Amino acid sequence: MNVLVVGAGAREHALVWKLAASSRIGRIYTAPGNAGTQALAERLPLQATDVDGVLHEVSRRSIDLTVVGPEEPLARGLADHLRAHQYPVVGPSQAAARIESSKVWAKQVMASAGVPTARSIACNSLAAVMAASDEIGLPVVLKADGLAAGKGVVICATEAEVADAAQMFLVDRALGSAGETVLVEEYLQGMEVSLLALTDGETVVPLLPACDYKRVGEGDTGPNTGGMGAYTPPKAVDGTMVEAILRDTIVPTLAAMRAEGVSYQGVLYAGMMLTETGPKVLEFNCRFGDPETQVILPMLNADLLELFVAVAKERLARFPALDWFSGACVGVVLASGGYPGAYTTGHPIRGLETLPEGGVVFHAGTRWRVHDIVTAGGRVLTAVGRGPDMATARELAYATADAIDFEGKYVRRDIALRELE
């Protein structure tokens, strides 16, 4: 089978890497991919959001399955266009992708489904934000309604911080139309967990739970990023809790969407907070998490291509129960100095050929420049270690990260540390 993976990050490299191990794989293509995917897949010179270009290449190259990594192409209707031409795809429709592309709509769905989540108020003006903040009580979280590449969430502990964030979203229009409406949300405390599930529209199959680290600084300090590292499985989430999150959150949400005439096919990512009163939804995403995917896929013993075909062709109920490696996996992001603010690119990356045994690196912001692989983004690589326990996996992940060097390299040193305490 010929497969196209849409996207350019470490998540997409991990998908390509796992698909390449399938006994049924033919050719793999990426649109556009990165320097790492080029070793396993043919790069198509397309942006992930080029819906017409992707459709043309799928037709021209006899691609049997398309897997969409990022949220933006899904929000633009890429999956709809492919399905309209009878091309199998793993990824939800434009209408279903609103579960991520509109936080206000997602809250409405959760309310109709009776899903536990933070209290929130949708606002369109500075005055409304301040009033909502007073009503909910500090601290609050301000969230842009639309897609903001992980930059649309601000935690506010004071009235001044609320006013500054509201000014940034609603007046300065820092996120453009994505910030035209803002959710003022109750601040939840606890441990944050990601649970991803595959669904073909009827059957729901959970993947391993994972924890990611969104803040740039150690001890969860500094601004939010796309994610600085992840690990699986967290001790706090056992099989009973996974079943509870499925039963109380994911299944009712999918049912509420179906009741509105919106069928969901692909990956649903539930970002959960484990509060004192039980798990509550922080957010839903319509795609694989990054960096969670980079630690979940190395744990999967099943054939990913067969699994994706079951999703795309509505055969998930007949797919065997997923088999997982019994240990742990840790992923550490190597970022450009200055990220998520200003940073420089084009720096040669050294050490990729001399990784410790068992260490794996997934590329994100990388590209080829003549004979060198150089940095080309804020998050450059994810170094991954798998082992029989969390300590061993963590040691290998950091040994892999430390074997690589480039100018300005930054790594958080506390990924998965709390699991050892």
C-alpha positions as CSV (number, residue, x, y, z in Angstrom):
1,M,0.0,0.0,0.0
2,N,1.1,3.5,-0.8
3,V,0.7,6.0,2.0
4,L,0.9,9.8,2.3
5,V,1.6,11.4,5.6
6,V,0.6,15.1,5.7
7,G,2.7,17.4,7.9
8,A,6.3,18.3,8.7
9,G,6.9,17.7,12.4
10,A,8.4,15.1,14.7
11,R,4.9,13.7,15.0
12,E,4.8,13.0,11.2
13,H,8.3,11.5,11.3
14,A,7.2,9.1,14.1
15,L,4.1,8.2,11.9
16,V,6.3,7.6,8.9
17,W,8.8,5.6,11.0
18,K,6.1,3.3,12.4
19,L,4.3,2.9,9.0
20,A,7.6,1.9,7.4
21,A,7.7,-1.2,9.7
22,S,4.4,-2.5,8.3
23,S,4.6,-5.7,6.2
24,R,2.1,-4.2,3.8
25,I,3.8,-0.9,3.2
26,G,4.7,0.1,-0.4
27,R,5.8,3.7,-0.9
28,I,5.5,6.4,1.7
29,Y,5.2,10.0,0.7
30,T,5.2,13.1,2.9
31,A,3.8,16.6,2.3
32,P,6.1,18.3,3.0
33,G,8.0,16.2,5.6
34,N,11.5,17.2,6.9
35,A,15.1,16.1,6.7
36,G,14.4,13.0,8.9
37,T,11.4,11.7,6.9
38,Q,13.4,11.9,3.7
39,A,15.3,8.7,4.7
40,L,12.1,6.7,4.7
41,A,9.7,8.6,2.4
42,E,9.6,10.6,-0.8
43,R,9.1,14.3,-0.1
44,L,6.3,16.1,-2.1
45,P,6.9,19.8,-2.4
46,L,3.6,20.7,-1.0
47,Q,2.5,22.6,2.1
48,A,0.3,20.6,4.5
49,T,-2.5,23.1,3.9
50,D,-2.5,22.9,0.1
51,V,-5.7,20.9,-0.1
52,D,-6.0,20.9,-3.9
53,G,-2.3,20.0,-4.3
54,V,-2.6,17.0,-1.9
55,L,-5.7,15.8,-3.7
56,H,-3.9,16.0,-7.0
57,E,-0.9,14.0,-5.8
58,V,-3.1,11.3,-4.1
59,S,-4.8,10.8,-7.5
60,R,-1.6,11.0,-9.6
61,R,0.5,8.7,-7.4
62,S,-2.2,6.0,-6.7
63,I,-2.0,6.7,-2.9
64,D,-4.1,4.2,-1.0
65,L,-4.3,6.0,2.4
66,T,-3.7,9.5,3.6
67,V,-2.8,10.2,7.2
68,V,-3.2,13.9,8.3
69,G,-0.9,15.0,11.1
70,P,-1.6,18.7,11.8
71,E,-4.9,20.4,12.7
72,E,-4.8,23.2,10.1
73,P,-5.4,21.0,7.0
74,L,-8.2,19.2,8.8
75,A,-9.8,22.6,9.8
76,R,-9.6,23.5,6.1
77,G,-11.5,20.4,5.0
78,L,-8.7,18.2,3.6
79,A,-10.3,15.0,4.8
80,D,-13.7,16.0,3.3
81,H,-12.1,16.6,-0.1
82,L,-10.3,13.2,-0.1
83,R,-13.5,11.3,1.0
84,A,-15.5,13.1,-1.6
85,H,-13.3,11.4,-4.2
86,Q,-13.4,8.1,-2.4
87,Y,-9.8,8.3,-1.2
88,P,-9.4,6.7,2.3
89,V,-8.1,9.1,5.0
90,V,-7.3,9.0,8.7
91,G,-8.6,12.4,10.0
92,P,-11.9,14.0,10.8
93,S,-14.1,16.2,8.6
94,Q,-13.9,20.0,8.7
95,A,-17.1,20.0,10.8
96,A,-15.8,17.4,13.2
97,A,-12.4,19.2,13.4
98,R,-14.3,22.1,15.0
99,I,-13.8,20.2,18.3
100,E,-10.3,21.8,18.1
101,S,-10.7,24.7,15.8
102,S,-13.5,26.3,17.9
103,K,-13.1,26.1,21.6
104,V,-16.5,27.7,22.0
105,W,-18.2,25.0,19.9
106,A,-16.3,22.3,21.8
107,K,-17.6,23.7,25.1
108,Q,-21.2,23.5,23.7
109,V,-20.7,19.9,22.7
110,M,-19.3,19.1,26.1
111,A,-22.3,20.7,27.8
112,S,-24.8,18.8,25.7
113,A,-22.8,15.6,26.4
114,G,-22.6,16.2,30.1
115,V,-18.8,15.9,30.0
116,P,-16.9,17.2,33.1
117,T,-14.9,20.3,32.2
118,A,-13.9,23.7,33.5
119,R,-16.6,26.4,33.8
120,S,-16.2,29.0,31.1
121,I,-17.8,32.1,29.5
122,A,-17.4,33.2,25.9
123,C,-16.5,36.9,25.4
124,N,-16.1,39.3,22.5
125,S,-15.0,42.5,24.3
126,L,-12.6,43.7,26.9
127,A,-15.4,44.6,29.3
128,A,-17.0,41.2,28.9
129,V,-13.7,39.5,29.7
130,M,-13.2,41.5,32.9
131,A,-16.8,40.8,34.0
132,A,-16.4,37.1,33.3
133,S,-13.1,37.0,35.2
134,D,-14.9,38.6,38.2
135,E,-17.7,36.1,38.0
136,I,-15.5,33.0,37.7
137,G,-12.8,34.3,40.2
138,L,-9.1,34.5,39.8
139,P,-7.0,32.8,38.7
140,V,-8.6,32.3,35.3
141,V,-7.4,31.0,31.9
142,L,-8.0,33.0,28.7
143,K,-8.3,30.9,25.5
144,A,-8.6,32.1,22.0
145,D,-11.5,30.4,20.2
146,G,-9.6,29.5,17.1
147,L,-6.4,27.6,16.1
148,A,-3.3,29.3,17.5
149,A,-0.5,26.7,17.2
150,G,-0.4,26.3,21.0
151,K,0.0,30.0,21.6
152,G,-3.7,30.8,22.3
153,V,-3.8,30.0,26.1
154,V,-2.8,32.5,28.9
155,I,-3.1,31.8,32.6
156,C,-3.9,34.9,34.5
157,A,-3.5,35.3,38.3
158,T,-4.3,39.1,38.5
159,E,-6.8,41.5,37.0
160,A,-3.9,43.2,35.3
161,E,-2.8,40.0,33.6
162,V,-6.5,39.4,32.5
163,A,-6.6,42.9,31.0
164,D,-3.3,42.4,29.2
165,A,-4.3,39.0,27.7
166,A,-7.7,40.4,26.6
167,Q,-6.0,43.4,25.1
168,M,-3.6,41.1,23.2
169,F,-6.4,38.9,21.8
170,L,-9.3,41.3,21.2
171,V,-7.7,44.7,20.6
172,D,-4.2,44.1,19.3
173,R,-5.5,41.1,17.4
174,A,-2.2,39.2,18.0
175,L,-3.8,36.0,16.8
176,G,-6.0,37.5,14.1
177,S,-9.4,36.0,13.6
178,A,-8.5,33.1,16.0
179,G,-8.8,35.5,18.9
180,E,-12.0,37.3,17.9
181,T,-13.8,35.4,20.6
182,V,-12.1,34.5,23.9
183,L,-13.1,31.9,26.5
184,V,-12.6,32.9,30.1
185,E,-12.2,29.7,31.9
186,E,-12.0,28.4,35.5
187,Y,-8.4,27.5,36.4
188,L,-8.2,23.7,37.1
189,Q,-5.4,22.3,39.3
190,G,-4.0,18.8,39.2
191,M,-2.0,16.5,36.9
192,E,-2.4,17.0,33.2
193,V,-2.8,13.8,31.0
194,S,-3.4,13.2,27.3
195,L,-5.6,10.3,26.2
196,L,-5.7,9.7,22.5
197,A,-8.3,7.4,20.9
198,L,-8.8,6.1,17.4
199,T,-12.4,5.9,16.1
200,D,-13.9,4.9,12.8
201,G,-17.2,6.7,13.6
202,E,-18.5,3.9,15.8
203,T,-15.9,1.9,17.6
204,V,-13.4,3.7,19.9
205,V,-10.0,2.3,20.7
206,P,-7.8,4.1,23.3
207,L,-4.1,4.5,22.9
208,L,-1.7,4.6,25.9
209,P,-2.1,7.7,28.1
210,A,0.8,10.1,28.1
211,C,1.9,13.3,29.8
212,D,3.4,16.2,27.9
213,Y,5.2,19.4,29.1
214,K,3.9,22.6,27.6
215,R,5.9,25.2,29.4
216,V,9.4,26.1,28.1
217,G,11.1,26.2,31.4
218,E,11.9,23.6,34.0
219,G,9.4,23.3,36.9
220,D,6.7,24.3,34.4
221,T,7.8,27.9,34.1
222,G,7.9,30.4,31.3
223,P,5.5,30.7,28.3
224,N,3.6,27.8,26.6
225,T,5.1,26.0,23.7
226,G,4.0,23.3,21.3
227,G,5.4,20.8,23.8
228,M,8.9,20.3,25.3
229,G,8.7,16.6,26.1
230,A,6.4,13.7,27.0
231,Y,6.3,10.3,28.6
232,T,4.1,7.2,28.8
233,P,2.6,5.6,30.8
234,P,2.0,7.8,33.8
235,K,1.6,6.0,37.1
236,A,-1.5,8.0,38.0
237,V,-3.5,6.6,35.0
238,D,-4.3,2.9,35.2
239,G,-6.6,0.9,33.0
240,T,-9.6,1.7,35.2
241,M,-9.1,5.4,34.8
242,V,-8.6,5.1,31.0
243,E,-12.0,3.2,30.9
244,A,-13.6,5.9,33.0
245,I,-12.3,8.7,30.7
246,L,-13.5,6.8,27.7
247,R,-16.9,6.2,29.3
248,D,-17.5,9.7,30.8
249,T,-15.7,11.9,28.3
250,I,-14.7,10.6,24.8
251,V,-17.7,8.3,24.0
252,P,-20.3,10.9,25.1
253,T,-18.5,13.7,23.2
254,L,-18.6,11.6,20.0
255,A,-22.2,10.7,20.6
256,A,-23.1,14.4,21.1
257,M,-21.4,15.3,17.9
258,R,-23.2,12.5,16.1
259,A,-26.5,13.9,17.4
260,E,-25.7,17.2,15.6
261,G,-25.1,15.2,12.4
262,V,-21.3,15.3,12.8
263,S,-19.6,11.9,12.4
264,Y,-16.0,11.7,13.7
265,Q,-13.4,9.4,12.0
266,G,-9.7,9.6,13.0
267,V,-7.9,10.5,16.2
268,L,-9.6,12.3,19.1
269,Y,-7.2,13.7,21.7
270,A,-8.6,14.5,25.1
271,G,-6.4,16.8,27.2
272,M,-7.5,16.0,30.8
273,M,-6.8,17.5,34.2
274,L,-6.9,15.0,37.0
275,T,-8.5,17.1,39.7
276,E,-9.4,16.3,43.3
277,T,-13.0,15.7,42.1
278,G,-12.0,13.5,39.1
279,P,-10.8,13.9,35.5
280,K,-12.0,17.0,33.7
281,V,-11.5,18.1,30.0
282,L,-9.1,20.9,29.4
283,E,-9.3,20.7,25.6
284,F,-10.0,18.4,22.7
285,N,-7.7,18.1,19.7
286,C,-8.7,16.6,16.3
287,R,-5.3,14.9,15.7
288,F,-2.3,13.1,17.1
289,G,-0.5,15.0,19.8
290,D,3.0,16.3,19.4
291,P,5.2,15.2,21.3
292,E,2.9,12.5,22.7
293,T,2.9,10.6,19.4
294,Q,6.7,10.3,19.5
295,V,6.4,8.3,22.8
296,I,3.2,6.4,22.1
297,L,4.1,4.8,18.8
298,P,7.4,3.2,19.9
299,M,5.3,1.3,22.6
300,L,2.8,-0.1,20.0
301,N,3.4,-3.7,18.9
302,A,0.6,-3.7,16.4
303,D,0.9,-2.9,12.6
304,L,0.1,0.8,12.4
305,L,-0.9,0.6,8.7
306,E,-3.4,-2.2,9.4
307,L,-4.8,-0.2,12.3
308,F,-5.2,3.0,10.1
309,V,-6.9,1.0,7.3
310,A,-9.4,-0.3,9.9
311,V,-10.1,3.3,11.0
312,A,-10.4,4.6,7.4
313,K,-12.6,1.7,6.2
314,E,-14.8,1.4,9.4
315,R,-13.5,-2.0,10.4
316,L,-12.1,-1.1,13.9
317,A,-14.6,-3.4,15.7
318,R,-12.9,-6.4,14.0
319,F,-9.3,-5.2,14.8
320,P,-7.5,-7.3,17.4
321,A,-7.0,-5.7,20.8
322,L,-3.9,-3.5,20.8
323,D,-0.7,-5.0,22.2
324,W,1.7,-2.7,24.0
325,F,5.4,-2.9,25.1
326,S,5.2,-3.4,28.9
327,G,7.9,-0.8,29.8
328,A,8.0,3.0,29.4
329,C,9.0,5.6,26.8
330,V,10.3,9.2,27.2
331,G,10.7,11.9,24.6
332,V,12.8,15.1,25.0
333,V,12.5,18.0,22.6
334,L,15.6,19.7,21.4
335,A,14.7,23.3,20.7
336,S,16.3,26.4,19.2
337,G,17.5,28.8,21.8
338,G,15.0,31.6,22.3
339,Y,12.0,29.4,21.4
340,P,9.0,30.0,21.7
341,G,10.2,33.6,21.1
342,A,12.7,34.8,18.5
343,Y,15.3,32.3,17.4
344,T,17.8,31.7,14.6
345,T,17.9,28.8,12.2
346,G,20.3,27.3,9.7
347,H,22.7,25.8,12.3
348,P,24.3,22.5,11.4
349,I,23.2,19.5,13.6
350,R,26.0,17.2,14.8
351,G,25.8,13.8,16.3
352,L,22.9,12.2,14.5
353,E,25.1,9.3,13.3
354,T,26.5,8.5,16.8
355,L,23.4,8.0,18.9
356,P,23.4,5.6,21.8
357,E,22.1,2.1,21.1
358,G,18.3,2.0,21.2
359,G,18.0,5.8,21.1
360,V,15.7,7.2,18.4
361,V,15.4,10.7,17.0
362,F,12.4,12.2,15.3
363,H,13.0,15.3,13.2
364,A,10.8,18.4,13.3
365,G,12.4,21.7,12.3
366,T,15.2,20.3,10.1
367,R,16.2,20.5,6.5
368,W,19.0,19.5,4.2
369,R,21.5,22.2,3.2
370,V,23.9,20.6,0.6
371,H,25.5,17.8,2.7
372,D,24.4,19.0,6.2
373,I,21.2,18.7,8.1
374,V,20.5,22.1,9.7
375,T,17.9,23.6,12.1
376,A,14.8,25.1,10.5
377,G,12.4,25.7,13.3
378,G,11.7,26.3,17.0
379,R,11.3,22.6,17.9
380,V,14.1,20.9,16.1
381,L,14.2,17.2,17.2
382,T,12.6,14.8,19.7
383,A,15.0,12.4,21.3
384,V,13.3,9.2,22.4
385,G,14.2,6.4,24.8
386,R,12.3,3.2,25.5
387,G,13.1,0.9,28.3
388,P,11.7,-1.7,30.8
389,D,11.0,1.1,33.3
390,M,10.7,4.9,33.4
391,A,14.2,5.5,34.8
392,T,15.9,3.5,32.0
393,A,13.8,5.1,29.3
394,R,14.5,8.5,30.7
395,E,18.2,7.9,30.9
396,L,18.3,6.7,27.2
397,A,16.2,9.7,26.1
398,Y,18.6,12.2,27.7
399,A,21.7,10.3,26.5
400,T,20.3,10.5,23.0
401,A,19.5,14.2,23.4
402,D,23.0,14.9,24.8
403,A,24.7,13.1,21.9
404,I,23.3,15.8,19.5
405,D,24.5,19.3,19.3
406,F,23.7,22.5,17.4
407,E,24.2,26.2,18.1
408,G,21.7,27.4,20.7
409,K,20.4,23.9,21.6
410,Y,17.9,24.0,24.5
411,V,16.5,21.0,26.4
412,R,14.3,20.8,29.5
413,R,16.0,18.6,32.0
414,D,13.0,17.5,34.1
415,I,10.9,15.5,31.6
416,A,9.4,12.4,33.4
417,L,11.4,13.3,36.6
418,R,8.2,13.3,38.7
419,E,7.5,9.7,37.8
420,L,10.7,8.7,39.6
421,E,9.9,10.6,42.8
